Amino acid sequence: MIYSEGGRADRAFYIRRGVVRTSRVSATGRREVGDFYGPGSVYGLESGAARCFAAEAVTDCEFLIVFRHEIRFDPQLQQAIDAAMRLELARMQDHLSLLRRMSAREKVASFLTRLSGPHAVSPALPMGRQDVADFLGLTMETVSRVLSQFERDGVLRFAGPRQFEVHRPQVLAALAA
């Protein structure tokens, strides 16, 4: 646990190594995954004084801590935080679109495309299927079923529980579009 939901939002974090998951518990008691952040990402930016999400390390992590009061004294840091906030807004808008308009197959394809990037041949899946399901607004069974179907269709192959190889990136990209 890096910080908890409702805690003081007096700092942001820059990830050097590892993967971090943000999440919160909905009014109905269901866990909602906000996003996953990897190396080079900034997370923990809040508009108010309290945290809207909790943050947990999914893997071993190394990160820098930036205190909110330090930002206004450093123009370069302020520019970097502004850029991170714009990126975060774009990520949230994409995620909202994904949750509202896509089928389960399209959601999983979009997630895998984002995770694997344009050049990754055998990317790691550092989070578990329940994390993926909570991020996509699906059940773990649905995520597993879609992944199995992708493997049967030759779109990807799992080399291990959390390692996959994309064999037909054009199919994933078409589903994610």
Order of alpha helices (4+ residues) and beta strands (2+ residues): beta-beta-beta-beta-beta-beta-alpha-alpha-alpha-alpha-alpha-beta-beta-alpha
